[in-house]
Amino acid sequence: MSQKVVLAFSGGLDTSFCVKYLSEDRGMDVYSVLVDTGGFSDAELKAIEERAYSLGVKSHKTISKTDDYYQQCLKFLVFGNVLKNNTYPLSVSAERIFQAIAAAEYAREIGASAIAHGSTGAGNDQVRFDMAFRIIAPDAEIITPIRDLRLSREAEIEYLKSKGVDQEWHKAAYSINKGLWGTSVGGKETLTSDQFLPEAAWPTQITKTEPETITLTFQHGEIRGVSGATFSEMYPNSVDAIRKITELAGPFGIGRDIHVGDTIIGIKGRVGFEAPAPLILIKAHHTLEKHVLGKWQLYWKEQLANWYGTMLHEGQFMDPVMRNIETFLADTQAHVSGKVHVLLAPHRFQVLGIESEHDLMSSTFGSYGEMNNAWTGDDVRGFSKVASNQVMIYEKINNQ
């Protein structure tokens, strides 16, 4: 009886090689699985399924994880205003761990004795997949043909040709990975330290030039409404609101940048990305929070959320401490409700202001720099005396 192996499958060159290698060279029954976290159309999913069967898989399964991806991960990235190195909304690193978990759970469900992925030995994804597989299905063998055989692209193509798969594997000038939380873009410019991606490299071209203002409605920290000059929509499912913001802002060229960071394996890396919805949502949400939360809530959220983002990026999503941090982040969102007005324009956006019944910037208690209604000048004089007392003593004793 042939050994059963689950292969995390995308339909590209690497995973196509894996199907042939595992089924024909190793004699295994290949169960391919594609985990959709919001980056595929129905037509693309159908084409990938057809490719899997044409290559010789025993079975192919598509697992939709978009809603789980939002509920279990993305909403906490918004709650925490998470931008890796103050730049990157974790577009790829967040979705990879969910794809890996789903593939491992499928392997366990069907009783597969092995799980495979097509990652090379050069990036972060190999670690994320390996860790998830080992945690979810610790008894399964992990097979990584591209990494273990140290194959070049050319060697993979020649191998597939020898197996009768004579497809034109054009090497695109740019590597594109599209998902709900943004699209990564890699090319020759991102392999350097001094170049930016050219206009033609971005998947979404600029077709809007006239600025427009939209209003985002948050309920307990989650995006629930998007409105503009000619429309107003409320969304029970925040995934639909995220897609709407992408549709509105993407054609302005908003959300483009290059992330420079430390990989899990210890080297520096650069990757381009366009993520209009995540960047707008995080900045809008953060502005709303600055109006409705206290200073120590804001301080500790920033510390813990930054750490949460790093753990997620490095494949540690399943560590139980992450659930503790999520509980804290969710608890801070009780009063994070209101409207945020955002200007969209070519290459940029600007948060204009907020409206919220929980706004702590209330004229009832005073106006900054102008008038106060909650204390007297003598109150401030006494407060300042007490607050400065310890440092005054330090200075007197040490700087006589």
Buried (B, 14 or more C-beta within 10 A) or exposed (E): EEBBBBBBBBBEBBBBBBBBBBBEEBEBBBBBBBBBBBBBEEEBBEEBBEBBEEBBBBBBBBBBBBEBBBBBBBBBBBBBBBBBEEEBBBBBBBBBBBBBBBBBBBBBEEEBBBBBBBBBEEBBBBBBBBBBBBBBBEEBEBBBBBBEEEBEBEEBBEBBEEBEBEEEBEEEEBBBBBBBBBBBBBBEBBEEEEEEBEEEBBEBEBEBEEEBBBBBBBBBBBBBBBBBEEEEEEBEBBBBBBBBBBEBBBBBBBBBBBBBBBBBEEEEBBBBBBBBBBBBBBBBBBBBBEBBBEEEBBEEBBEBBBBBBBBBBBBBBBEEEBEEBBEBBBEBBEBBBBBBBBEBBEEEBEBEEBEBEBEEEEEEEBEEEEEBEEEEEEEEEEEEEEEEEEEEEEEEEEEE
